[in-house]
Amino acid sequence: MSSVLETRGLCKSFGALTVAEQINFRLEPGSRHALIGPNGAGKTTFVNLLTGRLAPTSGQVFIGGQDVTALPQAERVRRGLGRTFQINTLFKKMTVLDNVALGVAERLQVADQIWQPARALKAVRDESMALLELLGISADAGLRITDLPYGKQRLVEIAIALGLQPKVLLLDEPAAGLRHAEKQDLSRLLRQLRDDHLSILLVEHDMEFVMG
C-alpha cells in the first residue's frame, strides 16, 4: 500500500542552523500518528516543509506517491493535504458559517463565481452546516469568530480543513492555549473522526493530550 504522505532525506537549514536533518517519514492511508517534542524542537518547521510554506534545503516530499517538493501550498491542498495552524488564521469579523463556507466553496470551485456570501449557495451551506454539526458547534453558526471562546475557534479551524476533504489532516499543536476541559472536548472529537480515507498527523508537546 502506497503512503499518502512521505518525505525522503528532508533537510532544512537557516544559515548555519540545521532545523530538520535527513527526515524519512511515511504516513499510511487512514493512520493516526503523533509527532511529539518540546517547543523549539522543529515540529512546526517540519509541518511547514510538508505543506510548502517552507522550501527544503534538500530532500523530497510526496503526496499519494507523487513528488510535490516544488509545488506551492495551494496545489498541495488540492492534492489532499489540509492543515490547522498553531495560531489560528480565521476571518475574525465573519461568522462561523461564513468561515467554513469559504473553504467548502473553494473546494467546489465556486468561490470565484459568486458575488453574494458563500453560504447563500445551498450545496455550500448544507455541507458547511453538516461539518459544524459534526463538530458540535452548529448552534454557533451565526456568531462572529470574535464572539467565540478560543476552544471553539479551534473547532472552526478544523471544520474548515475538513471542508477541503483532505486525505491528510495536519494538526499543528491544536491544544495550544486551551483549558483542560476544552482539551478533553477536542480529544473526544478527534477520536470520533474515524474515517479510513483520512490520515491524521498530530503535532504536539502536550503528552497528556497526545496519549489520550
C-alpha positions in Angstrom: 0.0 0.0 0.0 1.5 3.4 -1.0 1.8 6.1 1.6 -0.5 9.2 1.4 2.4 11.4 2.7 6.1 10.7 2.6 9.4 12.5 3.0 12.8 11.3 1.9 16.0 12.8 3.2 14.2 16.1 4.1 16.5 18.8 5.4 16.1 22.5 6.3 18.8 24.9 7.3 18.7 28.6 8.2 22.2 29.7 7.6 24.4 27.6 9.9 21.4 26.3 11.9 20.1 23.0 10.8 16.4 22.6 12.0 15.5 19.4 10.1 18.0 16.8 9.1 17.5 13.7 6.9 13.9 13.1 7.8 12.4 9.9 6.3 8.7 9.7 7.1 5.7 7.7 5.9 2.0 8.2 6.7 -0.3 5.4 5.6 -3.9 5.7 4.5 -6.3 6.0 7.5 -3.5 6.1 10.0 -3.2 8.3 13.1 0.3 9.5 14.1 1.6 12.0 16.7 4.8 14.0 16.3 5.9 14.9 19.8 8.6 17.1 21.2 9.2 20.3 23.3 8.9 23.8 22.0 11.7 24.7 19.6 12.2 21.1 18.5 11.4 21.9 14.9 7.9 20.3 14.7 6.2 23.3 13.1 9.1 23.7 10.7 8.5 20.1 9.6 4.8 20.8 9.0 5.7 23.9 7.0 8.0 21.8 4.9 5.2 19.3 4.3 2.7 21.9 3.3 5.1 24.0 1.1 5.1 27.0 3.4 8.8 26.5 3.6 11.1 25.1 0.8 13.5 22.4 1.9 17.3 22.8 1.7 17.3 19.3 0.3 15.1 16.2 0.1 11.7 15.4 -1.2 8.0 15.5 -0.2 5.5 13.1 -1.7 1.7 13.1 -1.6 0.0 9.9 -2.8 3.3 8.8 -4.3 3.8 11.9 -6.4 6.7 14.3 -5.8 5.3 17.7 -4.7 8.5 19.2 -3.5 8.4 22.1 -6.0 4.6 22.6 -5.8 3.1 25.6 -3.9 0.8 25.4 -0.9 -2.5 25.7 -2.8 -1.6 22.9 -5.2 -0.8 20.6 -2.2 -4.2 21.4 -0.7 -5.8 20.4 -4.0 -3.9 17.1 -3.8 -5.4 16.3 -0.4 -3.2 18.0 2.2 -5.1 20.0 4.9 -3.8 21.7 8.0 -4.6 23.8 11.0 -2.2 26.3 12.4 -0.5 26.7 15.8 -2.1 30.2 15.9 -5.5 30.2 14.2 -5.9 32.1 10.9 -9.7 32.7 10.9 -11.5 35.7 9.5 -12.5 37.1 12.9 -15.1 39.6 11.8 -17.0 37.0 9.8 -19.4 34.4 11.1 -18.6 30.8 11.9 -20.7 29.6 9.0 -19.1 32.1 6.5 -15.6 30.9 7.5 -16.4 27.3 6.9 -18.4 28.1 3.7 -15.4 29.8 2.1 -13.4 26.6 2.4 -16.2 24.5 1.0 -16.8 26.9 -1.8 -13.1 26.9 -2.8 -13.1 23.1 -2.9 -16.3 23.1 -5.1 -14.7 25.7 -7.3 -17.5 28.2 -6.9 -15.7 30.7 -4.7 -14.8 33.0 -7.7 -18.3 32.7 -9.2 -20.4 34.4 -6.6 -20.9 38.0 -5.6 -23.0 37.1 -2.5 -21.8 35.3 0.7 -20.7 31.8 0.0 -23.3 30.5 2.5 -26.0 31.6 0.1 -25.3 28.6 -2.2 -27.4 25.7 -0.9 -24.8 23.0 -1.6 -22.2 25.1 0.2 -24.5 25.9 3.1 -25.7 22.4 3.6 -22.2 20.9 3.7 -20.9 23.7 5.9 -23.7 23.1 8.4 -23.1 19.4 8.4 -19.5 20.0 9.3 -20.5 22.3 12.2 -22.9 19.7 13.3 -20.2 17.0 13.2 -18.0 19.2 15.5 -20.9 20.1 17.8 -20.9 23.8 17.1 -23.8 24.2 14.7 -25.6 26.4 17.3 -22.8 28.9 16.9 -23.1 29.2 13.1 -24.4 32.8 13.1 -21.8 34.1 15.6 -18.8 36.1 14.7 -15.4 34.4 15.4 -14.6 37.2 17.8 -17.6 36.2 19.9 -16.4 32.5 20.3 -14.3 31.2 23.1 -10.8 30.1 21.9 -11.6 26.4 22.2 -14.5 26.7 19.7 -12.3 28.8 17.4 -10.0 25.7 17.2 -13.0 23.6 16.2 -13.9 26.1 13.4 -10.4 25.8 12.0 -10.7 22.0 11.9 -14.1 22.3 10.2 -12.6 24.5 7.5 -9.8 21.9 7.0 -12.3 19.1 6.8 -14.4 21.1 4.3 -11.5 20.7 1.9 -12.0 16.9 2.1 -8.3 16.2 2.7 -6.6 12.8 2.5 -4.2 14.0 5.2 -5.0 16.4 8.1 -2.1 18.0 9.8 -3.0 19.4 13.2 -0.2 21.8 14.5 -0.5 21.9 18.3 -4.3 22.1 18.3 -4.4 22.0 22.1 -2.2 25.1 22.5 -4.0 27.8 24.6 -6.9 25.5 25.5 -8.2 25.0 29.0 -8.3 21.4 30.4 -12.0 20.9 29.7 -11.5 22.3 26.1 -8.6 19.9 25.6 -10.8 17.0 26.7 -13.6 18.1 24.2 -11.0 18.3 21.4 -9.5 14.9 22.2 -13.0 13.4 22.2 -13.7 15.0 18.8 -10.5 13.7 17.2 -11.3 10.2 18.4 -14.6 10.4 16.6 -13.1 11.2 13.3 -13.0 7.5 12.3 -12.5 7.7 8.5 -10.4 5.1 6.7 -9.9 7.7 4.0 -8.5 10.4 6.3 -5.0 10.2 7.8 -4.1 12.5 10.7 -0.7 13.8 11.8 -1.0 15.4 15.2 1.9 17.7 16.2 2.0 18.4 19.9 4.2 18.8 23.1 1.3 18.1 25.5 1.9 14.5 26.3 -1.3 14.0 28.3 -3.3 15.2 25.3 -1.4 13.0 22.9 -1.7 9.9 25.0 -5.5 10.5 25.4 
